Amino acid sequence: MGKTGKQQVAEKKLSHSQLLKKAAAIRLLVLDFDGVMTDNAVYVFQDGREAVRCNRSDGLGIGMVRRAGVEVVVISTEANPVVSARCKKLNIECVQNCTDKLAALRSVAGRLGVAMEQTAFVGNDVNDLPCLVAVGLAAAVRDCLPDILPHVHYRTENPGGHGAVREICDLLRKSRPAANGKN
């Protein structure tokens, strides 16, 4: 089966009602940073400083899903001040310089008293696989590495850094019983 076949199977893994049921149970949304909250590009200046591009509507979506009762945390392999700065601006926790994302994810969920089945993870590459297979709702951005597609329940319409996080936040928020009839 070629890449197209895998993508089609992954995208049809859950019915819409099954997806909404999983989304309604989510109490913790965990995001990778590079390639999910960004377009996976990095700008490197002469002096070694780095900059990335983030989407403001993703930040608005994070605020709305938090007001709907979902905790949001970023877990990143990178140790970069830009990750801290973005998370600080959004008022969300971030775990950086993480060599074992799954251990970090389990630690955060445990500290918050959230079961793995009540956790969603959004990733884009193979280093996200352990987290994707451990959570109740596994999501990938549109431009993810094809190797992770067989392990996700939902693939966004938007690529990383271009509204993919907002799309996930809207899915979670609209799946809430209180949101029904309002959206």
C-alpha positions as CSV (number, residue, x, y, z in Angstrom):
1,M,0.0,0.0,0.0
2,G,1.5,3.4,-1.0
3,K,1.5,6.6,1.0
4,T,-1.9,7.6,-0.4
5,G,-3.5,4.4,0.8
6,K,-2.1,4.8,4.3
7,Q,-3.2,8.4,4.4
8,Q,-6.7,7.4,3.4
9,V,-6.9,4.6,6.0
10,A,-5.6,6.9,8.8
11,E,-8.1,9.6,7.9
12,K,-11.1,7.2,7.9
13,K,-10.1,5.3,11.1
14,L,-12.8,6.9,13.2
15,S,-16.3,8.0,12.2
16,H,-17.3,11.6,12.9
17,S,-19.4,10.5,15.9
18,Q,-16.5,8.4,17.3
19,L,-14.1,11.3,16.9
20,L,-16.5,13.6,18.7
21,K,-17.0,11.1,21.5
22,K,-13.2,10.8,22.0
23,A,-12.8,14.6,21.8
24,A,-15.5,15.2,24.4
25,A,-13.5,13.1,26.9
26,I,-10.3,15.1,26.6
27,R,-9.2,17.1,29.6
28,L,-5.5,17.6,28.6
29,L,-4.2,18.7,25.2
30,V,-0.5,18.2,24.7
31,L,1.2,19.8,21.7
32,D,4.6,19.3,20.1
33,F,6.1,22.7,19.3
34,D,8.2,22.5,16.1
35,G,6.0,21.5,13.1
36,V,2.8,21.8,15.1
37,M,2.7,25.3,16.6
38,T,5.1,26.4,13.9
39,D,5.6,25.6,10.2
40,N,8.7,23.6,11.1
41,A,11.0,26.3,9.7
42,V,13.6,28.1,11.8
43,Y,15.2,31.5,11.1
44,V,18.8,31.6,12.3
45,F,20.4,35.0,12.7
46,Q,24.2,35.7,12.4
47,D,24.5,35.9,16.2
48,G,23.0,32.5,16.6
49,R,19.5,33.6,17.8
50,E,16.6,31.7,16.3
51,A,13.1,32.8,15.5
52,V,10.1,30.8,14.3
53,R,6.7,31.7,12.9
54,C,3.5,30.9,14.9
55,N,-0.1,31.4,14.0
56,R,-2.1,33.9,16.1
57,S,-5.4,32.0,15.5
58,D,-3.7,29.0,17.2
59,G,-3.1,31.1,20.2
60,L,-6.8,32.3,20.3
61,G,-7.9,28.7,20.0
62,I,-5.7,27.7,22.9
63,G,-7.3,30.4,25.0
64,M,-10.8,29.2,24.1
65,V,-10.2,25.5,24.7
66,R,-8.7,26.4,28.1
67,R,-11.8,28.3,29.0
68,A,-13.8,25.2,28.0
69,G,-11.9,23.3,30.7
70,V,-9.1,21.7,28.8
71,E,-5.5,22.1,30.1
72,V,-2.9,22.7,27.4
73,V,0.8,21.9,27.7
74,V,3.7,21.9,25.1
75,I,6.3,19.2,25.2
76,S,9.3,19.9,23.0
77,T,12.6,18.1,22.3
78,E,14.2,21.4,21.6
79,A,15.6,23.6,24.3
80,N,15.0,27.1,22.9
81,P,14.0,30.4,24.4
82,V,11.5,30.9,21.6
83,V,9.5,28.0,22.9
84,S,9.4,29.5,26.4
85,A,8.5,32.9,25.1
86,R,5.6,31.6,23.1
87,C,4.2,29.5,25.9
88,K,4.7,32.3,28.4
89,K,2.7,34.6,26.1
90,L,-0.1,32.0,25.8
91,N,0.1,31.3,29.6
92,I,0.6,27.6,29.1
93,E,3.1,25.2,30.6
94,C,6.0,23.9,28.5
95,V,8.4,21.1,29.0
96,Q,11.6,21.5,26.9
97,N,14.8,19.7,26.2
98,C,12.9,16.5,26.5
99,T,14.6,13.3,25.5
100,D,11.7,11.2,26.5
101,K,8.4,12.8,25.5
102,L,6.3,9.9,26.7
103,A,7.8,10.1,30.2
104,A,7.2,13.9,30.3
105,L,3.6,13.4,29.0
106,R,2.9,10.8,31.7
107,S,4.4,13.0,34.4
108,V,2.3,16.0,33.4
109,A,-0.9,13.9,33.1
110,G,-0.2,12.3,36.5
111,R,0.4,15.6,38.2
112,L,-2.8,17.0,36.7
113,G,-4.8,13.9,37.6
114,V,-5.7,13.2,34.0
115,A,-5.8,9.7,32.6
116,M,-4.0,9.0,29.3
117,E,-7.5,8.2,27.8
118,Q,-8.5,11.8,28.6
119,T,-5.4,13.2,26.9
120,A,-4.9,14.3,23.3
121,F,-1.5,14.7,21.7
122,V,-0.7,16.5,18.5
123,G,2.5,15.7,16.7
124,N,4.2,15.7,13.3
125,D,7.2,13.4,13.3
126,V,8.5,10.0,14.4
127,N,9.7,11.3,17.8
128,D,6.0,11.9,18.6
129,L,5.0,8.2,18.1
130,P,5.3,7.0,21.7
131,C,3.0,9.8,22.8
132,L,0.6,9.3,19.9
133,V,0.1,5.6,20.7
134,A,-0.4,6.2,24.4
135,V,-3.2,8.8,24.4
136,G,-6.9,8.7,24.0
137,L,-6.9,11.0,21.0
138,A,-3.9,11.0,18.7
139,A,-3.7,13.8,16.1
140,A,-1.3,14.8,13.4
141,V,-0.9,18.0,11.4
142,R,-1.7,17.9,7.7
143,D,2.0,18.1,6.7
144,C,3.2,15.4,9.1
145,L,5.6,12.7,8.3
146,P,3.6,9.9,6.6
147,D,5.1,7.3,8.9
148,I,2.9,8.5,11.8
149,L,-0.4,8.4,10.0
150,P,-1.3,4.8,10.8
151,H,-1.1,5.8,14.5
152,V,-3.4,8.8,14.5
153,H,-7.1,9.2,15.0
154,Y,-7.4,12.6,13.3
155,R,-5.3,14.5,10.8
156,T,-5.9,18.2,10.5
157,E,-6.9,20.0,7.3
158,N,-4.3,22.7,8.1
159,P,-0.5,22.2,8.2
160,G,1.5,22.9,11.3
161,G,1.9,26.6,12.0
162,H,-1.1,27.5,9.8
163,G,-4.1,26.9,12.0
164,A,-3.7,23.2,12.8
165,V,-3.7,23.8,16.5
166,R,-6.8,26.1,16.2
167,E,-8.5,23.3,14.3
168,I,-7.8,20.8,17.1
169,C,-8.9,23.3,19.8
170,D,-12.1,24.0,17.9
171,L,-12.8,20.2,17.6
172,L,-12.3,19.8,21.4
173,R,-14.3,22.8,22.3
174,K,-17.2,22.0,20.0
175,S,-17.4,18.4,21.2
176,R,-18.3,19.6,24.7
177,P,-22.0,19.2,25.6
178,A,-22.1,22.9,26.8
179,A,-20.9,24.0,23.3
180,N,-23.6,22.1,21.4
181,G,-26.2,24.4,20.1
182,K,-23.9,27.4,20.5
183,N,-21.6,26.7,17.5
